[in-house]
Amino acid sequence: MNEESTLLLVMGRLIGCFLRNRNKHRENNVCNSNS
């Protein structure tokens, strides 16, 4: 398991989720439900 690839994958999910929450205020629980 590569630590760098894992870190980038986790960061990518967090950033993507953050951006989706900024664009869609109605779906504020997207990150919480998928975690």
PDBQT receptor file of N, H, CA, C and O in Angstrom, charges set to zero:
ATOM      1  N   MET A   1       0.847  -1.206   0.000  1.00  0.00    +0.000 N 
ATOM      2  CA  MET A   1       0.000   0.000   0.000  1.00  0.00    +0.000 C 
ATOM      3  C   MET A   1       0.878   1.249   0.000  1.00  0.00    +0.000 C 
ATOM      4  O   MET A   1       1.792   1.384   0.813  1.00  0.00    +0.000 OA
ATOM      5  N   ASN A   2       0.585   2.149  -0.916  1.00  0.00    +0.000 N 
ATOM      6  H   ASN A   2      -0.158   2.040  -1.576  1.00  0.00    +0.000 HD
ATOM      7  CA  ASN A   2       1.377   3.367  -1.016  1.00  0.00    +0.000 C 
ATOM      8  C   ASN A   2       0.731   4.483  -0.201  1.00  0.00    +0.000 C 
ATOM      9  O   ASN A   2      -0.431   4.827  -0.416  1.00  0.00    +0.000 OA
ATOM     10  N   GLU A   3       1.497   5.046   0.739  1.00  0.00    +0.000 N 
ATOM     11  H   GLU A   3       2.441   4.766   0.913  1.00  0.00    +0.000 HD
ATOM     12  CA  GLU A   3       0.937   6.077   1.614  1.00  0.00    +0.000 C 
ATOM     13  C   GLU A   3       0.556   7.330   0.838  1.00  0.00    +0.000 C 
ATOM     14  O   GLU A   3      -0.456   7.966   1.135  1.00  0.00    +0.000 OA
ATOM     15  N   GLU A   4       1.368   7.686  -0.159  1.00  0.00    +0.000 N 
ATOM     16  H   GLU A   4       2.190   7.170  -0.400  1.00  0.00    +0.000 HD
ATOM     17  CA  GLU A   4       1.087   8.907  -0.924  1.00  0.00    +0.000 C 
ATOM     18  C   GLU A   4      -0.207   8.780  -1.713  1.00  0.00    +0.000 C 
ATOM     19  O   GLU A   4      -1.020   9.704  -1.732  1.00  0.00    +0.000 OA
ATOM     20  N   SER A   5      -0.399   7.630  -2.368  1.00  0.00    +0.000 N 
ATOM     21  H   SER A   5       0.262   6.879  -2.353  1.00  0.00    +0.000 HD
ATOM     22  CA  SER A   5      -1.613   7.437  -3.174  1.00  0.00    +0.000 C 
ATOM     23  C   SER A   5      -2.842   7.411  -2.270  1.00  0.00    +0.000 C 
ATOM     24  O   SER A   5      -3.894   7.932  -2.637  1.00  0.00    +0.000 OA
ATOM     25  N   THR A   6      -2.712   6.803  -1.085  1.00  0.00    +0.000 N 
ATOM     26  H   THR A   6      -1.856   6.380  -0.786  1.00  0.00    +0.000 HD
ATOM     27  CA  THR A   6      -3.834   6.745  -0.149  1.00  0.00    +0.000 C 
ATOM     28  C   THR A   6      -4.187   8.138   0.343  1.00  0.00    +0.000 C 
ATOM     29  O   THR A   6      -5.363   8.492   0.433  1.00  0.00    +0.000 OA
ATOM     30  N   LEU A   7      -3.153   8.940   0.666  1.00  0.00    +0.000 N 
ATOM     31  H   LEU A   7      -2.198   8.653   0.593  1.00  0.00    +0.000 HD
ATOM     32  CA  LEU A   7      -3.379  10.300   1.156  1.00  0.00    +0.000 C 
ATOM     33  C   LEU A   7      -4.052  11.146   0.083  1.00  0.00    +0.000 C 
ATOM     34  O   LEU A   7      -4.989  11.893   0.367  1.00  0.00    +0.000 OA
ATOM     35  N   LEU A   8      -3.572  11.024  -1.147  1.00  0.00    +0.000 N 
ATOM     36  H   LEU A   8      -2.811  10.417  -1.378  1.00  0.00    +0.000 HD
ATOM     37  CA  LEU A   8      -4.159  11.801  -2.245  1.00  0.00    +0.000 C 
ATOM     38  C   LEU A   8      -5.604  11.388  -2.475  1.00  0.00    +0.000 C 
ATOM     39  O   LEU A   8      -6.450  12.233  -2.766  1.00  0.00    +0.000 OA
ATOM     40  N   LEU A   9      -5.897  10.095  -2.349  1.00  0.00    +0.000 N 
ATOM     41  H   LEU A   9      -5.209   9.408  -2.113  1.00  0.00    +0.000 HD
ATOM     42  CA  LEU A   9      -7.254   9.607  -2.560  1.00  0.00    +0.000 C 
ATOM     43  C   LEU A   9      -8.189  10.174  -1.495  1.00  0.00    +0.000 C 
ATOM     44  O   LEU A   9      -9.295  10.619  -1.803  1.00  0.00    +0.000 OA
ATOM     45  N   VAL A  10      -7.740  10.155  -0.246  1.00  0.00    +0.000 N 
ATOM     46  H   VAL A  10      -6.841   9.794   0.004  1.00  0.00    +0.000 HD
ATOM     47  CA  VAL A  10      -8.552  10.687   0.850  1.00  0.00    +0.000 C 
ATOM     48  C   VAL A  10      -8.754  12.189   0.685  1.00  0.00    +0.000 C 
ATOM     49  O   VAL A  10      -9.865  12.695   0.845  1.00  0.00    +0.000 OA
ATOM     50  N   MET A  11      -7.674  12.898   0.365  1.00  0.00    +0.000 N 
ATOM     51  H   MET A  11      -6.772  12.487   0.236  1.00  0.00    +0.000 HD
ATOM     52  CA  MET A  11      -7.763  14.345   0.177  1.00  0.00    +0.000 C 
ATOM     53  C   MET A  11      -8.699  14.674  -0.979  1.00  0.00    +0.000 C 
ATOM     54  O   MET A  11      -9.488  15.616  -0.900  1.00  0.00    +0.000 OA
ATOM     55  N   GLY A  12      -8.607  13.891  -2.052  1.00  0.00    +0.000 N 
ATOM     56  H   GLY A  12      -7.967  13.126  -2.116  1.00  0.00    +0.000 HD
ATOM     57  CA  GLY A  12      -9.463  14.112  -3.215  1.00  0.00    +0.000 C 
ATOM     58  C   GLY A  12     -10.932  13.968  -2.856  1.00  0.00    +0.000 C 
ATOM     59  O   GLY A  12     -11.770  14.745  -3.315  1.00  0.00    +0.000 OA
ATOM     60  N   ARG A  13     -11.242  12.971  -2.033  1.00  0.00    +0.000 N 
ATOM     61  H   ARG A  13     -10.562  12.340  -1.661  1.00  0.00    +0.000 HD
ATOM     62  CA  ARG A  13     -12.637  12.758  -1.619  1.00  0.00    +0.000 C 
ATOM     63  C   ARG A  13     -13.119  13.921  -0.766  1.00  0.00    +0.000 C 
ATOM     64  O   ARG A  13     -14.243  14.394  -0.932  1.00  0.00    +0.000 OA
ATOM     65  N   LEU A  14     -12.265  14.384   0.153  1.00  0.00    +0.000 N 
ATOM     66  H   LEU A  14     -11.352  13.999   0.287  1.00  0.00    +0.000 HD
ATOM     67  CA  LEU A  14     -12.644  15.493   1.028  1.00  0.00    +0.000 C 
ATOM     68  C   LEU A  14     -12.866  16.767   0.227  1.00  0.00    +0.000 C 
ATOM     69  O   LEU A  14     -13.842  17.485   0.446  1.00  0.00    +0.000 OA
ATOM     70  N   ILE A  15     -11.951  17.046  -0.708  1.00  0.00    +0.000 N 
ATOM     71  H   ILE A  15     -11.158  16.463  -0.886  1.00  0.00    +0.000 HD
ATOM     72  CA  ILE A  15     -12.064  18.258  -1.526  1.00  0.00    +0.000 C 
ATOM     73  C   ILE A  15     -13.298  18.185  -2.415  1.00  0.00    +0.000 C 
ATOM     74  O   ILE A  15     -14.040  19.160  -2.535  1.00  0.00    +0.000 OA
ATOM     75  N   GLY A  16     -13.516  17.028  -3.040  1.00  0.00    +0.000 N 
ATOM     76  H   GLY A  16     -12.912  16.237  -2.943  1.00  0.00    +0.000 HD
ATOM     77  CA  GLY A  16     -14.679  16.862  -3.907  1.00  0.00    +0.000 C 
ATOM     78  C   GLY A  16     -15.972  17.037  -3.129  1.00  0.00    +0.000 C 
ATOM     79  O   GLY A  16     -16.916  17.662  -3.613  1.00  0.00    +0.000 OA
ATOM     80  N   CYS A  17     -16.013  16.488  -1.930  1.00  0.00    +0.000 N 
ATOM     81  H   CYS A  17     -15.246  15.981  -1.537  1.00  0.00    +0.000 HD
ATOM     82  CA  CYS A  17     -17.200  16.585  -1.090  1.00  0.00    +0.000 C 
ATOM     83  C   CYS A  17     -17.421  18.029  -0.666  1.00  0.00    +0.000 C 
ATOM     84  O   CYS A  17     -18.556  18.508  -0.645  1.00  0.00    +0.000 OA
ATOM     85  N   PHE A  18     -16.335  18.726  -0.328  1.00  0.00    +0.000 N 
ATOM     86  H   PHE A  18     -15.413  18.338  -0.346  1.00  0.00    +0.000 HD
ATOM     87  CA  PHE A  18     -16.416  20.125   0.088  1.00  0.00    +0.000 C 
ATOM     88  C   PHE A  18     -16.969  20.989  -1.040  1.00  0.00    +0.000 C 
ATOM     89  O   PHE A  18     -17.828  21.843  -0.819  1.00  0.00    +0.000 OA
ATOM     90  N   LEU A  19     -16.463  20.756  -2.252  1.00  0.00    +0.000 N 
ATOM     91  H   LEU A  19     -15.765  20.063  -2.431  1.00  0.00    +0.000 HD
ATOM     92  CA  LEU A  19     -16.918  21.539  -3.406  1.00  0.00    +0.000 C 
ATOM     93  C   LEU A  19     -18.385  21.261  -3.703  1.00  0.00    +0.000 C 
ATOM     94  O   LEU A  19     -19.135  22.176  -4.042  1.00  0.00    +0.000 OA
ATOM     95  N   ARG A  20     -18.798  19.998  -3.578  1.00  0.00    +0.000 N 
ATOM     96  H   ARG A  20     -18.189  19.255  -3.303  1.00  0.00    +0.000 HD
ATOM     97  CA  ARG A  20     -20.201  19.658  -3.838  1.00  0.00    +0.000 C 
ATOM     98  C   ARG A  20     -21.110  20.327  -2.813  1.00  0.00    +0.000 C 
ATOM     99  O   ARG A  20     -22.209  20.771  -3.144  1.00  0.00    +0.000 OA
ATOM    100  N   ASN A  21     -20.641  20.395  -1.558  1.00  0.00    +0.000 N 
ATOM    101  H   ASN A  21     -19.748  20.035  -1.290  1.00  0.00    +0.000 HD
ATOM    102  CA  ASN A  21     -21.451  21.032  -0.521  1.00  0.00    +0.000 C 
ATOM    103  C   ASN A  21     -21.551  22.532  -0.748  1.00  0.00    +0.000 C 
ATOM    104  O   ASN A  21     -22.576  23.139  -0.437  1.00  0.00    +0.000 OA
ATOM    105  N   ARG A  22     -20.494  23.138  -1.287  1.00  0.00    +0.000 N 
ATOM    106  H   ARG A  22     -19.662  22.645  -1.540  1.00  0.00    +0.000 HD
ATOM    107  CA  ARG A  22     -20.532  24.574  -1.573  1.00  0.00    +0.000 C 
ATOM    108  C   ARG A  22     -21.502  24.851  -2.712  1.00  0.00    +0.000 C 
ATOM    109  O   ARG A  22     -22.222  25.849  -2.692  1.00  0.00    +0.000 OA
ATOM    110  N   ASN A  23     -21.520  23.963  -3.711  1.00  0.00    +0.000 N 
ATOM    111  H   ASN A  23     -20.935  23.152  -3.728  1.00  0.00    +0.000 HD
ATOM    112  CA  ASN A  23     -22.379  24.168  -4.881  1.00  0.00    +0.000 C 
ATOM    113  C   ASN A  23     -23.826  23.774  -4.600  1.00  0.00    +0.000 C 
ATOM    114  O   ASN A  23     -24.751  24.343  -5.179  1.00  0.00    +0.000 OA
ATOM    115  N   LYS A  24     -24.020  22.802  -3.713  1.00  0.00    +0.000 N 
ATOM    116  H   LYS A  24     -23.269  22.340  -3.242  1.00  0.00    +0.000 HD
ATOM    117  CA  LYS A  24     -25.378  22.336  -3.417  1.00  0.00    +0.000 C 
ATOM    118  C   LYS A  24     -25.645  22.470  -1.921  1.00  0.00    +0.000 C 
ATOM    119  O   LYS A  24     -25.336  21.565  -1.147  1.00  0.00    +0.000 OA
ATOM    120  N   HIS A  25     -26.218  23.601  -1.520  1.00  0.00    +0.000 N 
ATOM    121  H   HIS A  25     -26.469  24.337  -2.149  1.00  0.00    +0.000 HD
ATOM    122  CA  HIS A  25     -26.461  23.842  -0.099  1.00  0.00    +0.000 C 
ATOM    123  C   HIS A  25     -27.583  22.956   0.426  1.00  0.00    +0.000 C 
ATOM    124  O   HIS A  25     -27.698  22.727   1.630  1.00  0.00    +0.000 OA
ATOM    125  N   ARG A  26     -28.412  22.458  -0.497  1.00  0.00    +0.000 N 
ATOM    126  H   ARG A  26     -28.318  22.644  -1.475  1.00  0.00    +0.000 HD
ATOM    127  CA  ARG A  26     -29.527  21.605  -0.066  1.00  0.00    +0.000 C 
ATOM    128  C   ARG A  26     -29.037  20.238   0.374  1.00  0.00    +0.000 C 
ATOM    129  O   ARG A  26     -29.675  19.575   1.192  1.00  0.00    +0.000 OA
ATOM    130  N   GLU A  27     -27.879  19.810  -0.180  1.00  0.00    +0.000 N 
ATOM    131  H   GLU A  27     -27.360  20.348  -0.844  1.00  0.00    +0.000 HD
ATOM    132  CA  GLU A  27     -27.349  18.487   0.171  1.00  0.00    +0.000 C 
ATOM    133  C   GLU A  27     -26.141  18.646   1.088  1.00  0.00    +0.000 C 
ATOM    134  O   GLU A  27     -25.005  18.411   0.678  1.00  0.00    +0.000 OA
ATOM    135  N   ASN A  28     -26.394  19.043   2.322  1.00  0.00    +0.000 N 
ATOM    136  H   ASN A  28     -27.317  19.234   2.656  1.00  0.00    +0.000 HD
ATOM    137  CA  ASN A  28     -25.304  19.273   3.267  1.00  0.00    +0.000 C 
ATOM    138  C   ASN A  28     -24.832  17.983   3.918  1.00  0.00    +0.000 C 
ATOM    139  O   ASN A  28     -23.768  17.956   4.536  1.00  0.00    +0.000 OA
ATOM    140  N   ASN A  29     -25.615  16.908   3.786  1.00  0.00    +0.000 N 
ATOM    141  H   ASN A  29     -26.479  16.931   3.284  1.00  0.00    +0.000 HD
ATOM    142  CA  ASN A  29     -25.275  15.655   4.453  1.00  0.00    +0.000 C 
ATOM    143  C   ASN A  29     -24.659  14.645   3.496  1.00  0.00    +0.000 C 
ATOM    144  O   ASN A  29     -24.591  13.455   3.804  1.00  0.00    +0.000 OA
ATOM    145  N   VAL A  30     -24.207  15.118   2.328  1.00  0.00    +0.000 N 
ATOM    146  H   VAL A  30     -24.262  16.085   2.077  1.00  0.00    +0.000 HD
ATOM    147  CA  VAL A  30     -23.631  14.206   1.339  1.00  0.00    +0.000 C 
ATOM    148  C   VAL A  30     -22.385  13.541   1.905  1.00  0.00    +0.000 C 
ATOM    149  O   VAL A  30     -22.221  12.326   1.792  1.00  0.00    +0.000 OA
ATOM    150  N   CYS A  31     -21.508  14.330   2.514  1.00  0.00    +0.000 N 
ATOM    151  H   CYS A  31     -21.641  15.317   2.606  1.00  0.00    +0.000 HD
ATOM    152  CA  CYS A  31     -20.260  13.780   3.055  1.00  0.00    +0.000 C 
ATOM    153  C   CYS A  31     -20.549  12.846   4.223  1.00  0.00    +0.000 C 
ATOM    154  O   CYS A  31     -19.980  11.757   4.312  1.00  0.00    +0.000 OA
ATOM    155  N   ASN A  32     -21.424  13.271   5.105  1.00  0.00    +0.000 N 
ATOM    156  H   ASN A  32     -21.886  14.155   5.033  1.00  0.00    +0.000 HD
ATOM    157  CA  ASN A  32     -21.704  12.488   6.303  1.00  0.00    +0.000 C 
ATOM    158  C   ASN A  32     -22.353  11.151   5.966  1.00  0.00    +0.000 C 
ATOM    159  O   ASN A  32     -22.073  10.143   6.614  1.00  0.00    +0.000 OA
ATOM    160  N   SER A  33     -23.210  11.137   4.966  1.00  0.00    +0.000 N 
ATOM    161  H   SER A  33     -23.438  11.956   4.439  1.00  0.00    +0.000 HD
ATOM    162  CA  SER A  33     -23.914   9.900   4.623  1.00  0.00    +0.000 C 
ATOM    163  C   SER A  33     -22.985   8.933   3.898  1.00  0.00    +0.000 C 
ATOM    164  O   SER A  33     -23.165   7.719   3.989  1.00  0.00    +0.000 OA
ATOM    165  N   ASN A  34     -21.989   9.460   3.174  1.00  0.00    +0.000 N 
ATOM    166  H   ASN A  34     -21.843  10.446   3.100  1.00  0.00    +0.000 HD
ATOM    167  CA  ASN A  34     -21.084   8.599   2.419  1.00  0.00    +0.000 C 
ATOM    168  C   ASN A  34     -19.854   8.196   3.225  1.00  0.00    +0.000 C 
ATOM    169  O   ASN A  34     -19.057   7.378   2.767  1.00  0.00    +0.000 OA
ATOM    170  N   SER A  35     -19.692   8.759   4.415  1.00  0.00    +0.000 N 
ATOM    171  H   SER A  35     -20.340   9.423   4.788  1.00  0.00    +0.000 HD
ATOM    172  CA  SER A  35     -18.520   8.425   5.229  1.00  0.00    +0.000 C 
ATOM    173  C   SER A  35     -18.779   7.143   6.004  1.00  0.00    +0.000 C 
ATOM    174  O   SER A  35     -17.914   6.687   6.752  1.00  0.00    +0.000 OA
TER     175      SER A  35
